[in-house]
Every structure is written in structure tokens, then in C-alpha cells.
């Protein structure tokens, strides 16, 4: 007979109330800052006197920095403590925001965005801290809330950008990041205890870190700049080749060194590998759809007979339901994971994302269509983000939690970069013929339909991926170990051979 779950003690409730809000705010700080510049890149190009192709480096530099630093900070958190690394991650976000506020130089603004990318380490570190500090029965809900906060912050960032630009200039966006970051640092410093789990026997892997940074850099630069350089240009193809070769070298190094940065056996476990594939696909859908919907809403209706001639603020408000949907998804996802395991919310995430994008491909003539699709998509993204850490935490030991979740976050970032590049290629590949006196290049309505259908297909694939993972069940379900039934009341995913 299994024991009944123990009631939450007053001390455990106090721990949850102290730690979780600080970690959620830390996650919101990064996700808001990361997407806030997306809708104003064209106006920033004019403000900073750079070309449209050059200004995209403000996004590319941030994605690249986040992709490289996220697994490194996650691993160092496993080795030397999560709280110190979380503070360093937030310090990079604050330093980047402060530099962006103080400069008028495009070059230094790119450097500022690189520093802000250090905030990418918040996700894996915060998830590991929740796993360490919260009582077992609250871990799933805490992880779901933090992971869903990424979708919430991304949506709120787009709204906040429009709202700030209505009254101030672009620097107000970076002031927002600075204030959020400082508050998050203060809360983490005073509310998050020093974590007890560190891998004291582990060692650094500088060569693994260098080669990881190398292939991620080559891949993300090629993907992000492919539309401007040309997908068959020597620079683009050369960088793809470099990424492939260095990735192969990195994989070999990680299987040979005594203390690898990334345990390749851990990464090869189906529960981890297929969750990372789902993360890449969901990242593709989320970032790609944000860009397409924002551009669609801002299209001048008088010229194209579609779109809503929306301002940046108006376009952000149209995407606000996605943030609300992700917020609602966190507790719903936690409940589903506790009762059924993470497969159902991850499948639902892909299905709802596909429904939202297919809906927009068919119905897009009224603002209500955008609001509806945005809400459905946000709910799907939130469910998927809640499920992925549950899969990973159930398949890796505590001492590898940071790097495992960090690599999943990297795959989401890579997926986002690929998604925005593919969507941009679809939109720029089919443009309208406008009178010579109108210096604009606007996509046709068919181009937007193709983009929406592409996102829908990617989301469908993301919903199918979880069926490739074997042996998933909630920890409330008894498992047979050595012929005897054992049961754990924790809602975390039990470890399996997956």
C-alpha cells in the first residue's frame, strides 16, 4: 500500500512564496528584453543610420549570445551553484541594458545586445533551483510557471514596446530592461537560498565550450543572415559547412573527455533528444508566428487590401492574448503533467499551435481573427513549454539538470532563428507590384497564407514528436522496480529507460 502524500508544511509554503516569484520575474526580464526590439527594427535602422540588413544584427547578436551562454551558465550552475550563476546571468542582462541606454552608437548597441544574451541562462538555472528548493508536490507547477513565463514575456515585450514608443523614444525599451533586471537581481539575492546541489567532482571542459560556441555561432549567423546574403552565397554555405564540421568535432570531444560540458549519452536518451526536437519546432513556430502576425497587422490596408495599418502598439495588443494564453497554460499544464504525464500537454501544445496558424491562413480579415488565433497559439506554446522541462527532469539526474535544460533552451533559440529566417524568406519571395513612387516592398496575401500554413505544419510535427518517447507516466503512477511496485507522490516525471 502506498503512503498518502504528505501535506505541505508552513515552511515549504513560505519557501515557494519566496523563491518562485523571484525566479518568474527573472525569466520575464529576459524574455521581455529579447523580443522587445523585434517590431521596431525598421525604425531603429533609420534612427541609427544603418541599412535594413545591418540592423538585424541587433536580434542576431542577442540570439547568438543566448545560444552560446545558456548551456555554459547552466553547466557552471551544476558545477558551482545555481544562485551565483543566476546572478551573473542577470548581471549580464543589466549591464547590456545600461550600455544600450548610454550609447548612440550602433556598434555599441550590438555589444549591449550580446551582453543581454547572458540572460538566456535564467531558464535552465531557475528550473534547477525549483527542482532543488521547492517541495516535491510543487516542483511541476513551479517549473511550468517559469517555462511558460518565456511565452508570457515574449508577448508582453511586444506590447510594452508599442506602449513605450507612443510616449518616449527607443531608449525607453532598454530602460525597461534595466529596471526589470535590477529588481530581479535584488529578489534573487535576498529570496533565493544558496542551492545545496553542486557537482563538486565535475571539471571544466574548455575545448568543449569553445567548439560548442563555434558551431552555434556559425549556424546562427548563417541562418539569420541567409536572407540578406543569399541562401546559396559562398558566405552562407561556407558557414553551414563550418557549423557541420565543428559540431562533429564537438561531439567527438564530448565523448572523449573525462568531464564533458554536455554528456552525449544523456543527450541521446529519447526523452531528452526528442524533447529537444520538439523545442526546436516550437521555437520555430513561436518566433516565426510573432514576426509574421506583427508584419501582417502593420501592413497598410489601402495599398494591399489586407492587414490593419496597425501601429507598433496596436500590433503588440493584437498579440497580447498570446501572453495571456501562456499564463493560463502554466497551471493547466502542471495539472495535466501531474495526472497524465508530460506527453498530453506537449501534444496539445503542437495541436493548438497548428489550429491557430491554420485558422489565420483561412480567416484573417478582421482583428478578432488575430485575437482568437493569438490566444489559442499562446495557450499551446505555454502547454508545450511547461511539458518540456518535465520530460527532461524526469530523464536526467539533478546534477545534470542545468545543462540538460540549457541545451533544450538553446534548441528553442535555434528554432526561433530558423523560424524567423524561413518566414522572412517566404514573405520576401512573393511581393506585390506597387507604383514606382511608393518605395515599399510588401508581401502578397498569398505569401502570408503560405507562411501561416508553414507554421501550422511545423506545429503538427511538434505535436507528433512526443509519441516517439517511450515509457512516460506521471510520478503518481506506480512503477515496477525489481518486481515490486513503488509509488512516489511527487508530480515530477519518473525516470525511465527513455
PyMOL commands that set and color helices and strands:
alter all, ss='L'
color gray80, all
select helices_A, chain A and resi 10-36+38-48+52-55+57-80+82-102+106-133+136-167+171-191+206-229+234-256+264-268+270-298+301-304+312-340+342-362+367-393+398-428+445-468
alter helices_A, ss='H'
color red, helices_A
select strands_A, chain A and resi 479-481+484-486
alter strands_A, ss='S'
color yellow, strands_A
deselect
rebuild
show_as cartoon
